[in-house]
């Protein structure tokens, strides 16, 4: 069985609506971070040419 690393019992002093807003805020922050990471990956591929083969000047490998 997986150990319980984080328990809501530790936050029992908080009201339920506050806990819900905490969870919603964490989900939104994670979504923003994921979107930003995707944006950085897309800019690497499409703007900076990452993982794109660049032939030599005289293109002798295509002969």
C-alpha positions as CSV (number, residue, x, y, z in Angstrom):
1,X,0.0,0.0,0.0
2,X,1.2,3.5,-0.8
3,X,2.1,5.6,2.3
4,X,0.0,8.7,2.9
5,X,2.5,11.5,2.3
6,X,0.0,14.3,2.8
7,X,-3.1,14.0,4.9
8,X,-6.1,16.3,5.0
9,X,-6.1,15.6,8.7
10,X,-3.2,18.1,9.1
11,X,-5.5,20.8,7.7
12,X,-8.5,19.9,9.8
13,X,-8.5,23.4,11.3
14,X,-9.4,24.9,7.9
15,X,-12.9,25.1,6.7
16,X,-14.0,23.0,3.7
17,X,-14.5,25.9,1.2
18,X,-10.9,27.1,2.0
19,X,-9.6,23.6,1.3
20,X,-11.5,23.6,-2.0
21,X,-10.0,26.9,-3.0
22,X,-6.5,25.6,-2.1
23,X,-7.0,22.6,-4.4
24,X,-8.4,24.7,-7.2
25,X,-5.5,27.1,-6.9
26,X,-3.0,24.3,-7.0
27,X,-4.7,22.8,-10.1
28,X,-4.7,26.2,-11.8
29,X,-1.0,26.8,-10.9
30,X,-0.1,23.4,-12.3
31,X,-2.0,24.0,-15.5
32,X,-0.3,27.4,-16.0
33,X,3.1,25.7,-15.4
34,X,2.3,22.9,-17.8
35,X,1.2,25.5,-20.5
36,X,4.4,27.5,-20.0
37,X,6.6,24.4,-20.3
38,X,4.7,23.5,-23.5
39,X,5.3,27.0,-24.8
40,X,9.0,26.7,-24.1
41,X,9.2,23.4,-25.8
42,X,7.3,24.7,-28.9
43,X,9.6,27.7,-29.1
44,X,12.7,25.4,-29.0
45,X,11.3,23.3,-31.9
46,X,9.7,26.0,-34.1
47,X,11.8,29.1,-33.5
48,X,15.3,27.7,-32.6
49,X,15.3,24.5,-34.6
50,X,16.0,22.1,-31.9
51,X,16.2,18.4,-33.0
52,X,16.2,19.5,-36.7
53,X,18.9,18.0,-38.9
54,X,21.1,20.6,-40.5
55,X,23.0,19.4,-43.5
56,X,26.6,20.5,-44.3
57,X,27.2,23.5,-46.5
58,X,27.8,21.5,-49.7
59,X,25.1,18.8,-49.0
60,X,27.4,15.9,-49.9
61,X,25.4,13.5,-47.8
62,X,22.4,13.8,-50.3
63,X,24.4,12.7,-53.3
